[in-house]
Structures are given as C-alpha cells and as structure tokens.
C-alpha cells in the first residue's frame, strides 16, 4: 500500500531499514553548525520524530495550521517537518537570509502561528510578528515540553489527512518582485520521490543504497522535494550540507561516500576553477542531478571529474508533475539541453500571441499533465493570489515564463527566462547567453547582464562584472574594452555589452541564482558612475 503523506513514506522506509543511515552530517557542516558529525540511523530518526509528533499534538497543533521552520539545513528541519506532517500541519521553510521587511511579509502572508527557529533569530522573528497584528509563538528546535500552545484550534480538524492535504508552503525566490507562496500537497512531494526513484538510463536509482549529497537550501524545492523525497521513497541516505563549499565539496563527497550529487549551475564552474589533483576522480559519484550548468563548462567538468551532469527542468509550481530530464543518451552535452518530454507531461512552445512556434524557434514553455486533470501533481496554487493563479493557468496550460526551443527530434533547449530578455532596437537578447560568453574571459570571475535604458534603442546591454583578484588593479577602460572585444568575437554585435560595470559582488539569492529584480534596478542606476564604463562606441555591425 502506497503512503499518502510524507510522514507515512518516511515511516514505511524506516520500518524496512531501521539500522541503516538516514542522514549523514559530514565534518564541514558539523563544524559550521557546532554539532556532531556522523550518521543518524532511520530508527533513531523515527524515535525523535515520534517524540515531536506527540508533543505537538498535546500542544493542540493539527490539520490546517502552518508552522515556520527557520533551521537552515540542520538535521532538526527533517524531524520537525515529518512530525508536523503526521498531524496535517503545513511547514513554511524560512530562508535564513531574510531580514526584517521580508520576515514581516512572510509572517503576515503565511499566517504561521509558531516558528521553530534558532536562538539567535528569535528576537528578529518576534519583532517581525509584532507589526503584523497576528499571534506568533517561537520555539527552539530542541525545546522540551510543554510546547507553546496553538493559538486557535486546527482549521481542518475533522478532515482526513491525505494526499491532498497541504504539506508545505514554499515561497518563490522573489527575483522579480514579492515572493509568491506556493501551496504544495503531500501528493506533490510523494510524486517527486516516485518520479526520481523510477528514473532509468544515466540516472538509475539503487533501492536502499544511494547516498545523495546536496548543498542546496531546504527552503528550495530541489532539496526539499527531490533529494529528500527520493531517499524517503527509495531508501538510502541523505547527505545534507550546510551550503556549497567549493574548496571542500569534493572531499566531503568522497568521505561521505556520496553516489549521487545535486548541483546548480554556478557550482561546476567554481569546482573547475580549482587546481587539478589526483583526487578529482577518487569519489564514488555516479551522476549529478541539477540545472543551469554553463554549456562551455559541461563537457570539461565531466571529462575532469568523471561523472555526468544530468540537466533537468522543473519549477516550484510544477514539481515532478512536469519535470523533464536529459537522463538518456544523446544528452547533447554543452547545448543547454534538458531532455525530451516524457509521456506524463504535455508541452507547447508559443509566441506572444500564444501561437505554436516551429522547431528551432524559441517560445515560452507551457506545460500540463497528460492525465484527465491538467494540474495533477502540480502545486495547489498561489496563496491569496487568485489573479496570479488565473494568469499562470491561462487556457488550462501552466505558463512557465521560460523561453525554450525544440529541435526536430523533440530535444528541449533552455534559452532564458522570458523576463530576462533584453530588447535592443527590435532584437531580443538572452542575458544567459551573454553571461555565458563573458564568463569565459580570463579576467571575469562572474557576470550578470541586464537592460539599461537607451533613448535610441530602448534597451542597451549592461554587464556587471566581478573580477578575479589578479585583475583588480588593472585599468577599468582597458579591461572593459578587452571584455567587449571578447564578446564581439563570439556574439552578434548588438548582444555585446554597451556598458561594463565593475562590482565587488552580484546580487544573488540563497540558492545562488542572480537576483534579477535587484539587478534591473542596478542597471538603471549604474550608467554614468565612475566604475561603469560606456562601451557603446565599440559596438558596430560588421560590414
């Protein structure tokens, strides 16, 4: 009989393998958190989850309540999540990088009635709650009974806790505006685990044997719904790092005996920048699961470290309900390919008029389930935002906002987020494409591209550049010219930067994605500043 809740899936696997490793805390993470390193067995985890479940129940928490978890990537996150899930309580993972105004918004919008948080964050959460007019208790992760009592009875106390019950409320990264709260059911999470566990080709999962290592944050769908759930469904061990440490990641993966690694695009680039050593292939990783690897780094990484980086596509809103993955050959390495759609998902690529585009032309990716219910295993909806729900599901297709193209064989290639496209003199320019080229310049450590206003052309390409230390004292005009010349060798002239701004750091989310909304604000303010070089005169159409 299949589990109908996340807690039930955890309990079922724990009963089968009580002595096996469930969680492994490697040394770097243990030092960062001030906790002991080593393994936590499934049986030990079960005992702690049950203790917490009983304590929460006695305090009156139940089906329909929401409780915030500000616990970073610590083991306690899992124990509280599973215990609360058993009672029908939805958890709201809180990004530890949030500050006062962001916390005020989350507390008010989510209506959490309790936050389980680290001692050093208690005052911040209480201050945020004080301005909302909503009751909010706080509790430390290792609190003993009695727990703070629930402020009001469970809203759905008389309903069964099942597939459709809300398991978590995950907030989108908010790269372009206020984060949206995605309501995610037990079915959503369980499907992510089952989809992952049944992969074949490059990504075969061995039941009860895999050790999955991830540095990604637990307020992010990849870590919470994919790496965690495949372990709950298929067994094995989760190696949850505190964050990505490029200097020690390979050692951590090797010593923890990781067999599957999760990544995001910036991570392979950072590992490739480290010196080549004999240890590069002494690990046991069979393959990596992720997205966004720079196409120019993809083959180089696989050749050096000896395992494939398997690119996938999904969103918090789609989960595994529309996940696409390049798990079978040909993977078309180095071409931003994320596979072909499987039978359970339908896709369309459309233009601005919602007309299907031909093969080879970019269009917005629309997805839906192939079942009778087009929303099967997708998110339940955006909390308190019916307008956004209607727009997202216009015509019973989920509008992803991603620009994708397909070849004649149905392979899908990521182009960019629709909102990241710069429109200069009628030409559409992908920020991702320009960034990929700029990052190959020897002086460039990292880059981010956005639209700066231009009276004649509408938009002009502005590149924010973080330099390698060796180039920090070089002439900015000379470096800017060199960077633009490099771009002009590989891109159409209009795609090259018209402004090059040298900055100390890029605005990033906690999952290392570029904070596009903040970047756009910067792009309007940077032209004319001393560290922003006007390079528009270097751009000219080739005769």
N, C-alpha and C positions, 0 to 999 in steps of 0.2 A: 504494500500500500504506500503510495507516494505521500510525502509530507505536504501539508497545506500551509505551513508557516515556516519562517526562518528558524525559529527555536526548535520546531519539530525535526527539521532537517539536521540541525546540529545534534540534537539528542539521539537521533537514529544512527548517525555515523559514530558518535561517541560510544554507544552501546556495542557497536561492532568492533571497535578498535580502542578500548579504554586505556591501554598501556602505551599506545603509540604517541609520537609527538603531534600536538595540535598547533602550538605556537612555538616559535624559536626566536629568542631575543639575542642577537649577536652582540659582540663586545662593544662596538662603536655606539650602537643605540643604547645599550645598557649604561655606558658612561655618560651619554648625553642626558639621559633621564635619571641617573642616580639610582638605578635598580640593578638587580642581579641578572647576569647573563645566563643563557641556557634555555632548556626546553620546558614547556608546560604540557603535560600529557592531557589527552582528551578527558580521561576520568577525573583528573584534578580540576580541569576547567568546568566540568559538569557540576562538581560539588559547589564551586564558587557561584556559578550561575543559579543554581537552585537556592543557595542561601540568599542571594539578592532577590530572586523572584518572591520568596516568602516574605522578605522584609518590605518590599514594595507593596505587596498585596495587603499586608497588615496596616500599611500607611494609607490605604484607600485608593491607590492608583489602579486604573483599569482602562478598558476599551474606549478609545476616543480621546484620551489625554495625550498631550505632547510634552516631551521632556528633552531639554537640550543637553548635549554632551560636548563639553569643551575639555577634551582629554588628549589632544594631539593624536599621535599614533601609538599610544601606550596600550599594553595588554588589557587594561581595565575597560577600554572602549568596548571590546567584544563582550566581556562578561555582562556589563550593564545593558548593552544592546539586546543580547539574547534573552536576558531575564525580563526586560520590559516587553519584548516581543511576545513572550509567553502570555502576558497579561493583556495584549492588544494595545499597548501603549506605543505610539509612534515616536521615534527618536529624531532629533534635529541636530545633526552634527554641526558644530560651530567652528568655523575657520579661525584658528588661533591668531591669525594676522589681523583680524578685525579690531577696530578701535571704536571709540565711544559712539559716534553717529551711526556707524554700521551696526553696532550691537543694539542701539536703540531701535533701529528699523527691524532687525531680526526678532527681538523680543516681542515687539508690538505686533508685527505681521504674523508670526508663527503662533502666538498666544501660548507659548510654553508656560507651564506652571511650576516647573522645577528645572534647575540647571545643575548638573553634576559637573563640577569644574575643579581645576587645580587651585590650590590655596592662594597662589599669587594673582589669580584672576577674579577672585570672589568680589573684591571691592568694585572692580570695573563693571561686573555684571549687575551688581546691586545698584550702582549709580545709573546704569543704562535703564534698568527697570523702573527706577524712581520717577522718571519723566514720562512713562507710558500710561500710568494710571492702572496698570494691571498687576495683580499679585504675582510675585515670583520668589520662591524659596531657592536657596542654594545649598549644595551638599558636596562634601569632598568624596572622592572615589572610594576611599577606604573607610567611610563612615560606618559606625556600628549603630544598631537600633537604639532608640526609635528613630526612624527616618522622619523628616518633616512631613506632616500630614498633607494630603491632597486638599487643595483649596475648595474644590467642589466635586460632587460625585461624577463618576465616569459617564460621559455623554451616551455611550453605546453599551451600557452595562447589560442590557437584555438581548443584545445581538451576539450571534456566534462569532468567534474569532476564526477567520478562514482566509482563503486565497485573496479575497477582495479587500481585506482589512488593510488600512494604511500601516505600512511598516516603517517608513521614514519620510521625512520632508527634507529634500536636498535643494539647496539654493544654487542656482547657476552662478558662474564665476563673476558675472556682472562686468564684463569687459567693455560693454557699451552703454550701461545705464544701471538702474536699480536691479539687483538680483531678483529673479523670479523663483518662487517656491514650488518645486516640482513634487507633487504628491505621488509616492511610489508604494505600490501594494506588495504584499507577500508574493503574489504571483509574478510580479516583475522581477524580484530578486531570485526566486527559485528558477525562473526561466533562464536567467543569466548563468546560473550554475549548471543547469542541464545542457544548455547550448554549448557551453565551454567544454563540459565533460565528454560530449559526443563528437568533438572535432576529430577530423582524420587528416590524412596527408602529412604535412610537415608537423602538425600540431597534435599528434596523438597523446591522450592523457592515460597514464597507467593508474588504475584504481588503487588507492591507498598507498601509493609510492611516490607521488610527486612532492617536491619541496619548492614552493612558489615564493620567490623573493620579489618584493616591491618596495620602492621608496616613496610611492605616491601617497598623498594625504587621504585620510579616512573620511574627509568631507567631500571627496571626489568620487564620482561614480565608478571609475576604473578600479580603485582599491576596495570600495565597499561592496560593489555589485559583482565584479568579475573575479579578482584574485581571491577574495574571501569566499564567495559562493561556490567556486569550483572545488575548494577544499571542503566546504560543508557537504556538498553533494557527492563528490568522488573520493573523499578521504585524503589523507596526506597531511602535510604540514605547511603552515603559512609563516614565512619569514618577513615580518613587517618591520621595515627600517624606520627610524625617526624622520629621515629625509635622505636626499641623494647627496652622498659624499664622493665626489669623483676620485679623490686620492685613495680612498679605502674601499670603494664599492667592490672591486674585483676580489680583493682579499676577503671581504665579508661574504661574498657569494661563494667563494671556494671553501672557506672554513665552515660555513653553514650547510654545505653540501646541496646548494640550490640546483634544481634541474630545469626550472622554467623561470624566466626573468621578465618583469614588466618594466616598460620604459615609456618616456615621452621624447619628442624629437630632439630637444637640446642635449639629452644625456649621451647618446652615441658620439656627438660632436665633441663633448667635453672629455670623454674617455679616449677618443682618438688623439687628442692634443697631448696626452701623457706620453712619456718615453716608452718605446717598445722594450719589452722584457720577456724573458723566458716564461714568466708566469701568465702571460696573456692567454695561453691555451691549457693551463693546468686545472681549470674548473670543470664542473660536471654539467654545465648548462647545455641543454639540447636545442632550445629555441627561445626567442624573445617575443613577447606579445606587446604591441604598442601602436603608436601612430605618430606621424609627423617627422620621421627621420629625413634629414636633408638628402635629396636624391644623389648629391655628389658624395655623400658620406656612406651611403648604404652598402655598396659593394666593398668599399675599403674596410668598413667595420667587419663585415662577415669574413673577409679574407684574413684579417688580422686576428680576430678573436675566435673564429671557428664555429660560429653558430648563426643561424638565420634570424634576422629581424623580420618578423611577420607583421606586416601592416594591416590594420583593421580600421573600420569606420563605425562609429556609433555616437550617440548623444545621450545626455542625461534623460532627455524626453523619450528616446526610443529604446534605451536599454538594449537587451538582446533581441527585442521584438523585430528589429530591422538591422541587426548587426551584419556587416559584410567584412570578410577577412580573406586575405590572399594566402590561404593555407595550402593551396595546391599549386604545383608547377603547371605552366610557367608563372612565376611570381612577378616577372618583369621588373627586376631589381633596378633601382635608380631612375624610375619613371613616375614616381608618386602613385603607383598602382596599389589599390587596396582590395583587389579581387573581383569576383563576379557575384551577383546576387544569387542567393540560394532560393529554393522553391517556396520557402515560407514567407518571403517578402516580395512585394511588387515595387518597382521603381519607375519613375519618369524623370526625364531631364527636360526642363521647359524654359522658354524665354520670358521676357517681361509681360507678354500677353497670354502666358500660360499655354503656349503652343509648343508641341514637342519639337526639340531640335534634332538635326541629323547627326549621325555618327561623326565623331571628330570635332564637333562644335560644343563649347561649354554651355551648360544650362543649369538652372537651380535644381538641386536634387529633391524630389518629392518621394516619400515612401509611405507604405502602409502594409498591414498584414495581408497575406493571401487568403486568410480564413474568412468566414462569413462576417466576422467582426473586424473591421479595418484597424481597430485600436488594440487588438489583442496583445497583451504583454508590453504595451507602451505605458508611459506614465498615465496616471489617472487624470491629471490636469494641473493647471497653474492655480495655486491657492489664491482666492479672492480676485481673480482676473479673468472674467468671462470674455472680455474683448480679446485678450491675448489668446485664449483658447479657440475662439472662433477663427481668428486670423491664422493661427497655426494649422488648423484642420480645414481650411477652405476647400470645398469640393470633396471632402472625405479623404484627402491626402494630407499627410503631415509635411509642411513646408520647412525644410531644414535650414535654409539660408546659406547653404554651401553650394559653390559652383563646382561642377563635376563634368567631365566629358567621358564618353564611352567610345571604344573602337568597334569595329565591325563584329568582333568576337564576343562583345559584351564585357570586356575588361573595363573597370571603372578607374578613373584617374582624378585625384583631387587637384583642383586649381586654386581655390582660395575661398574664404568666407565672402559672401556677397557684399557685406558691409565694408570689407577691406579693399574693395576695388577702387582705384583712383581713376577718375575720368578726366583726361587731359586732351583738350582740342578734339573731342569726339572719340578718342582712343581709350579703351578700357585696359587698365594696367593692374596686374595682380601684385599686391605688396609681397606676398610669399615668394613669387618668382624673383623679384628684385633682391629681396633679402638673401635668397639662396646664392645669388651671384656675388653680392657684396661680401658675404661671409668667407669667400674664397681668397679675398685679398690678404696678403701676409700681415698687414697692419691691423686688420679688423678682428677683434675678439668676438663681437656680436653686433647685430644691427637690427633696426626696426624702421619700417617705412610707412609713411602716412601722407595724406594730401595737405599741402599748404595752399592757401588761396592765391590765385593769379588772375589779375584783371583781364588779361587777354585770352588765357587758355582755360579758365575755370579753375582747374586744379594744376598744381605742379608737384612733382615728386620730391619729398623731403626725406632724407635718410638720417636717422640718429645713429651715431657710431660710437661704440665703446672700443678703445684701442688696447692692443696688447701693451704691456708695461714698457717694452723695449722702444716703443714709438711715442711714448707720452710726451717727450720733449721736442719732437720734430715740428717743423713748420706746418701750421694748420693749412694755409693755402696750398702748399706743395702737396701735402697728403691728400687734401680734397681733390686736387687735380688728378693725382695718381689713382684714387678710388674711382672717380668718374671715368677716366680713361679705361680702367679695367672693366667697368660696366659696359662701356661702349663697344668693347671688343666682343661681347657675348650677347648683347641685347640690342633691340631696335633703339634708335637714338632717343625716342620720346620716353622710353622706360628708365633711362639713366637719371640719377638724382639731379635736380636743379638747385637743391640746397643740400649741403652736408654739414650737419651739426655734431660737434664732438661733445659727448656727455660722459659722465662718470658711471652711470648705470641706466638700464632701461626699466620702465615701469612694468613689473611682472606680477602675475597672480601667484598664489602659494603653490600652484601646480606648474609654475614656470612658463605659463603662457603670457604672451605680451598683452598688457592691459590696453586694449585698443582705444577705449574711450578716453583714457588719460593721454595716450599718445596723440590722438587727434587734437586735443586741447593744446598740447605742446607744439604741434606742428603749426598752429595758428600764431603762437607767441614767439617762436624761435627766430624767424627771418628778421634780420636787422641787428641781432645780438652779436657780440664780438666772437663768440665761439661757433657761429653759424656762417659758413662760407657760401656765398652766392656763386653757383657754378652754372647758371643758365646759359652763359655765353659759350660754354664748352659743348653744348648740345646742338647738333646740326644734322640735317638729313644728308646721308651720303649721296653723292652725285652718281 
